[in-house]
Amino acid sequence: MSEKTYRAIVQRVVLRGRHGPYAVATSEELEGSVTVSLESPVWQDSVMPERGMYLILSQVRKKRAGWRAFSGRLVQPPDELNSKEQREQ
């Protein structure tokens, strides 16, 4: 079974967090915010996200302080095509 993915929008980027850089995002599918580390191997993109950018998050787990994604990257054109095809089915 493949891991569920979530589309999320970056609300805030913290470059000097206590445990390294991270982004805080929100998804319509999850209540509250989702935090994702911007360090490898969690962050799987060469470009750092900015506020307002769309992300694909997976391996999302509930923690005491909220949701945490253990895999994240920026949305790319193929993601848009896949999303459109799923809506049409």
DOLO-830100 format. One record per atom (N, C-alpha, C, CB): residue number from 1; x, y, z. Coordinates in nm, 3 decimals, decimal comma. Glycine has a CB too. Layout:
[NUM [X Y Z]]
...
! end
This chain:
[1 [0,084 -0,118 0,000]]
[1 [0,000 0,000 0,000]]
[1 [0,089 0,124 0,000]]
[1 [-0,096 0,000 0,122]]
[2 [0,058 0,220 -0,088]]
[2 [0,139 0,341 -0,093]]
[2 [0,097 0,438 0,017]]
[2 [0,126 0,408 -0,232]]
[3 [0,190 0,520 0,058]]
[3 [0,168 0,617 0,164]]
[3 [0,077 0,729 0,115]]
[3 [0,302 0,675 0,215]]
[4 [-0,019 0,770 0,197]]
[4 [-0,109 0,881 0,164]]
[4 [-0,028 1,009 0,152]]
[4 [-0,221 0,895 0,270]]
[5 [-0,060 1,091 0,052]]
[5 [0,004 1,221 0,037]]
[5 [-0,098 1,331 0,061]]
[5 [0,068 1,235 -0,103]]
[6 [-0,049 1,446 0,106]]
[6 [-0,133 1,561 0,136]]
[6 [-0,078 1,682 0,064]]
[6 [-0,142 1,586 0,288]]
[7 [-0,167 1,760 0,002]]
[7 [-0,129 1,889 -0,054]]
[7 [-0,142 1,991 0,057]]
[7 [-0,218 1,928 -0,180]]
[8 [-0,042 2,075 0,072]]
[8 [-0,044 2,175 0,178]]
[8 [0,015 2,306 0,127]]
[8 [0,035 2,124 0,302]]
[9 [-0,021 2,415 0,192]]
[9 [0,030 2,548 0,157]]
[9 [0,119 2,597 0,270]]
[9 [-0,087 2,648 0,130]]
[10 [0,238 2,644 0,233]]
[10 [0,334 2,695 0,331]]
[10 [0,280 2,824 0,393]]
[10 [0,473 2,720 0,266]]
[11 [0,274 2,826 0,526]]
[11 [0,233 2,944 0,600]]
[11 [0,353 3,021 0,655]]
[11 [0,139 2,905 0,714]]
[12 [0,459 2,945 0,686]]
[12 [0,576 3,008 0,749]]
[12 [0,698 2,921 0,726]]
[12 [0,553 3,030 0,901]]
[13 [0,813 2,985 0,705]]
[13 [0,941 2,915 0,692]]
[13 [1,033 2,966 0,802]]
[13 [1,005 2,935 0,549]]
[14 [1,092 2,875 0,878]]
[14 [1,185 2,909 0,985]]
[14 [1,321 2,852 0,947]]
[14 [1,136 2,855 1,126]]
[15 [1,416 2,939 0,920]]
[15 [1,548 2,893 0,875]]
[15 [1,641 2,858 0,990]]
[15 [1,612 2,997 0,789]]
[16 [1,616 2,915 1,108]]
[16 [1,704 2,890 1,222]]
[16 [1,625 2,835 1,341]]
[16 [1,778 3,018 1,263]]
[17 [1,562 2,723 1,319]]
[17 [1,487 2,658 1,427]]
[17 [1,582 2,585 1,521]]
[17 [1,383 2,561 1,371]]
[18 [1,533 2,551 1,638]]
[18 [1,615 2,482 1,738]]
[18 [1,672 2,350 1,685]]
[18 [1,534 2,455 1,863]]
[19 [1,594 2,283 1,598]]
[19 [1,638 2,155 1,542]]
[19 [1,668 2,167 1,393]]
[19 [1,532 2,048 1,565]]
[20 [1,695 2,288 1,346]]
[20 [1,724 2,310 1,205]]
[20 [1,608 2,379 1,134]]
[20 [1,756 2,179 1,136]]
[21 [1,624 2,405 1,004]]
[21 [1,520 2,476 0,930]]
[21 [1,395 2,389 0,910]]
[21 [1,574 2,521 0,794]]
[22 [1,279 2,455 0,911]]
[22 [1,154 2,383 0,889]]
[22 [1,049 2,476 0,831]]
[22 [1,104 2,320 1,021]]
[23 [0,943 2,416 0,780]]
[23 [0,829 2,492 0,728]]
[23 [0,703 2,448 0,801]]
[23 [0,814 2,472 0,574]]
[24 [0,612 2,541 0,817]]
[24 [0,481 2,512 0,875]]
[24 [0,379 2,533 0,764]]
[24 [0,451 2,605 1,000]]
[25 [0,297 2,431 0,740]]
[25 [0,200 2,435 0,631]]
[25 [0,063 2,392 0,682]]
[25 [0,245 2,346 0,515]]
[26 [-0,039 2,424 0,603]]
[26 [-0,175 2,379 0,634]]
[26 [-0,232 2,304 0,515]]
[26 [-0,265 2,499 0,672]]
[27 [-0,316 2,206 0,546]]
[27 [-0,381 2,124 0,443]]
[27 [-0,530 2,119 0,474]]
[27 [-0,319 1,981 0,437]]
[28 [-0,612 2,123 0,371]]
[28 [-0,757 2,112 0,391]]
[28 [-0,796 1,976 0,448]]
[28 [-0,831 2,136 0,260]]
[29 [-0,708 1,877 0,432]]
[29 [-0,739 1,742 0,477]]
[29 [-0,703 1,715 0,622]]
[29 [-0,668 1,643 0,390]]
[30 [-0,627 1,806 0,684]]
[30 [-0,583 1,785 0,822]]
[30 [-0,623 1,904 0,908]]
[30 [-0,430 1,763 0,828]]
[31 [-0,661 1,875 1,030]]
[31 [-0,695 1,982 1,123]]
[31 [-0,566 2,033 1,187]]
[31 [-0,794 1,933 1,231]]
[32 [-0,544 2,162 1,181]]
[32 [-0,423 2,221 1,237]]
[32 [-0,313 2,228 1,133]]
[32 [-0,376 2,142 1,357]]
[33 [-0,194 2,259 1,180]]
[33 [-0,080 2,276 1,089]]
[33 [0,007 2,151 1,085]]
[33 [0,004 2,397 1,132]]
[34 [0,092 2,147 0,982]]
[34 [0,186 2,036 0,963]]
[34 [0,325 2,096 0,955]]
[34 [0,152 1,953 0,834]]
[35 [0,418 2,041 1,031]]
[35 [0,557 2,086 1,028]]
[35 [0,639 1,986 0,948]]
[35 [0,614 2,100 1,172]]
[36 [0,730 2,039 0,864]]
[36 [0,819 1,953 0,786]]
[36 [0,961 2,010 0,793]]
[36 [0,770 1,941 0,637]]
[37 [1,058 1,925 0,823]]
[37 [1,197 1,966 0,825]]
[37 [1,242 2,000 0,684]]
[37 [1,287 1,854 0,885]]
[38 [1,331 2,098 0,672]]
[38 [1,385 2,135 0,541]]
[38 [1,526 2,082 0,522]]
[38 [1,385 2,286 0,526]]
[39 [1,560 1,979 0,599]]
[39 [1,689 1,913 0,584]]
[39 [1,669 1,774 0,524]]
[39 [1,763 1,904 0,720]]
[40 [1,772 1,726 0,456]]
[40 [1,772 1,592 0,400]]
[40 [1,777 1,492 0,516]]
[40 [1,892 1,571 0,301]]
[41 [1,716 1,380 0,510]]
[41 [1,643 1,320 0,399]]
[41 [1,495 1,356 0,395]]
[41 [1,658 1,172 0,404]]
[42 [1,446 1,434 0,491]]
[42 [1,303 1,466 0,494]]
[42 [1,265 1,552 0,373]]
[42 [1,266 1,539 0,625]]
[43 [1,337 1,663 0,355]]
[43 [1,307 1,754 0,244]]
[43 [1,370 1,698 0,118]]
[43 [1,358 1,899 0,272]]
[44 [1,288 1,671 0,016]]
[44 [1,334 1,601 -0,103]]
[44 [1,339 1,691 -0,226]]
[44 [1,245 1,483 -0,130]]
[45 [1,364 1,818 -0,207]]
[45 [1,372 1,912 -0,318]]
[45 [1,499 1,994 -0,304]]
[45 [1,246 2,004 -0,324]]
[46 [1,552 2,043 -0,415]]
[46 [1,673 2,125 -0,410]]
[46 [1,640 2,271 -0,380]]
[46 [1,750 2,116 -0,541]]
[47 [1,514 2,310 -0,392]]
[47 [1,469 2,447 -0,370]]
[47 [1,396 2,455 -0,236]]
[47 [1,377 2,496 -0,485]]
[48 [1,428 2,559 -0,158]]
[48 [1,358 2,580 -0,031]]
[48 [1,221 2,640 -0,059]]
[48 [1,440 2,672 0,064]]
[49 [1,119 2,602 0,016]]
[49 [0,986 2,659 -0,006]]
[49 [0,977 2,802 0,046]]
[49 [0,879 2,572 0,061]]
[50 [0,880 2,874 -0,005]]
[50 [0,849 3,008 0,041]]
[50 [0,703 3,012 0,082]]
[50 [0,880 3,116 -0,069]]
[51 [0,667 3,113 0,159]]
[51 [0,528 3,129 0,202]]
[51 [0,437 3,132 0,079]]
[51 [0,511 3,259 0,287]]
[52 [0,328 3,056 0,086]]
[52 [0,232 3,051 -0,023]]
[52 [0,255 2,940 -0,124]]
[52 [0,233 3,180 -0,093]]
[53 [0,370 2,874 -0,119]]
[53 [0,398 2,764 -0,212]]
[53 [0,322 2,639 -0,170]]
[53 [0,550 2,736 -0,219]]
[54 [0,288 2,557 -0,270]]
[54 [0,221 2,429 -0,244]]
[54 [0,325 2,319 -0,226]]
[54 [0,125 2,394 -0,359]]
[55 [0,296 2,230 -0,131]]
[55 [0,384 2,117 -0,102]]
[55 [0,307 1,986 -0,116]]
[55 [0,444 2,129 0,040]]
[56 [0,383 1,879 -0,138]]
[56 [0,332 1,743 -0,126]]
[56 [0,399 1,684 -0,002]]
[56 [0,361 1,656 -0,257]]
[57 [0,318 1,648 0,096]]
[57 [0,369 1,592 0,221]]
[57 [0,323 1,448 0,235]]
[57 [0,323 1,677 0,342]]
[58 [0,410 1,364 0,289]]
[58 [0,372 1,225 0,315]]
[58 [0,438 1,179 0,445]]
[58 [0,413 1,132 0,197]]
[59 [0,407 1,057 0,482]]
[59 [0,453 1,001 0,609]]
[59 [0,417 1,097 0,723]]
[59 [0,607 0,974 0,606]]
[60 [0,291 1,141 0,722]]
[60 [0,243 1,238 0,820]]
[60 [0,199 1,164 0,946]]
[60 [0,126 1,323 0,762]]
[61 [0,248 1,211 1,060]]
[61 [0,218 1,149 1,188]]
[61 [0,172 1,255 1,288]]
[61 [0,342 1,073 1,243]]
[62 [0,085 1,216 1,377]]
[62 [0,037 1,306 1,482]]
[62 [0,136 1,304 1,597]]
[62 [-0,105 1,266 1,531]]
[63 [0,180 1,422 1,639]]
[63 [0,271 1,436 1,753]]
[63 [0,198 1,522 1,858]]
[63 [0,409 1,501 1,711]]
[64 [0,253 1,531 1,974]]
[64 [0,191 1,609 2,081]]
[64 [0,170 1,754 2,039]]
[64 [0,276 1,603 2,207]]
[65 [0,268 1,811 1,967]]
[65 [0,260 1,951 1,926]]
[65 [0,186 1,971 1,794]]
[65 [0,399 2,007 1,914]]
[66 [0,135 1,865 1,733]]
[66 [0,063 1,878 1,606]]
[66 [0,110 1,774 1,507]]
[66 [0,080 2,018 1,548]]
[67 [0,081 1,796 1,380]]
[67 [0,118 1,702 1,275]]
[67 [0,262 1,725 1,231]]
[67 [0,023 1,716 1,155]]
[68 [0,328 1,615 1,196]]
[68 [0,466 1,622 1,145]]
[68 [0,474 1,537 1,021]]
[68 [0,569 1,574 1,252]]
[69 [0,533 1,593 0,914]]
[69 [0,555 1,518 0,790]]
[69 [0,701 1,473 0,786]]
[69 [0,521 1,605 0,663]]
[70 [0,722 1,347 0,758]]
[70 [0,857 1,293 0,752]]
[70 [0,908 1,282 0,609]]
[70 [0,862 1,158 0,819]]
[71 [0,832 1,341 0,515]]
[71 [0,873 1,350 0,375]]
[71 [0,800 1,467 0,313]]
[71 [0,845 1,216 0,298]]
[72 [0,874 1,552 0,240]]
[72 [0,810 1,667 0,177]]
[72 [0,886 1,716 0,056]]
[72 [0,795 1,778 0,277]]
[73 [0,812 1,778 -0,036]]
[73 [0,872 1,838 -0,156]]
[73 [0,773 1,938 -0,213]]
[73 [0,909 1,730 -0,262]]
[74 [0,819 2,018 -0,310]]
[74 [0,732 2,114 -0,377]]
[74 [0,640 2,043 -0,476]]
[74 [0,816 2,220 -0,449]]
[75 [0,524 2,100 -0,501]]
[75 [0,433 2,048 -0,603]]
[75 [0,495 2,076 -0,739]]
[75 [0,290 2,112 -0,592]]
[76 [0,485 1,978 -0,829]]
[76 [0,539 1,989 -0,964]]
[76 [0,427 1,967 -1,065]]
[76 [0,655 1,887 -0,988]]
[77 [0,447 2,006 -1,193]]
[77 [0,341 1,989 -1,294]]
[77 [0,280 1,849 -1,301]]
[77 [0,396 2,024 -1,428]]
[78 [0,357 1,740 -1,293]]
[78 [0,292 1,608 -1,296]]
[78 [0,193 1,586 -1,181]]
[78 [0,398 1,499 -1,292]]
[79 [0,217 1,649 -1,066]]
[79 [0,124 1,638 -0,954]]
[79 [-0,011 1,700 -0,990]]
[79 [0,182 1,707 -0,828]]
[80 [-0,008 1,810 -1,063]]
[80 [-0,131 1,876 -1,106]]
[80 [-0,209 1,786 -1,201]]
[80 [-0,098 2,011 -1,174]]
[81 [-0,139 1,721 -1,294]]
[81 [-0,205 1,631 -1,389]]
[81 [-0,269 1,513 -1,317]]
[81 [-0,106 1,581 -1,494]]
[82 [-0,195 1,453 -1,223]]
[82 [-0,248 1,340 -1,146]]
[82 [-0,371 1,380 -1,065]]
[82 [-0,141 1,283 -1,052]]
[83 [-0,366 1,499 -1,006]]
[83 [-0,477 1,548 -0,926]]
[83 [-0,601 1,569 -1,013]]
[83 [-0,439 1,678 -0,854]]
[84 [-0,582 1,625 -1,131]]
[84 [-0,693 1,649 -1,223]]
[84 [-0,755 1,517 -1,268]]
[84 [-0,646 1,730 -1,346]]
[85 [-0,672 1,419 -1,300]]
[85 [-0,722 1,288 -1,343]]
[85 [-0,804 1,221 -1,232]]
[85 [-0,606 1,197 -1,385]]
[86 [-0,758 1,232 -1,107]]
[86 [-0,831 1,171 -0,996]]
[86 [-0,967 1,237 -0,975]]
[86 [-0,748 1,179 -0,868]]
[87 [-0,974 1,369 -0,993]]
[87 [-1,102 1,439 -0,976]]
[87 [-1,202 1,400 -1,084]]
[87 [-1,080 1,590 -0,979]]
[88 [-1,152 1,368 -1,204]]
[88 [-1,241 1,334 -1,315]]
[88 [-1,295 1,191 -1,306]]
[88 [-1,168 1,351 -1,447]]
[89 [-1,234 1,107 -1,225]]
[89 [-1,280 0,967 -1,214]]
[89 [-1,404 0,954 -1,130]]
[89 [-1,171 0,880 -1,155]]
! end
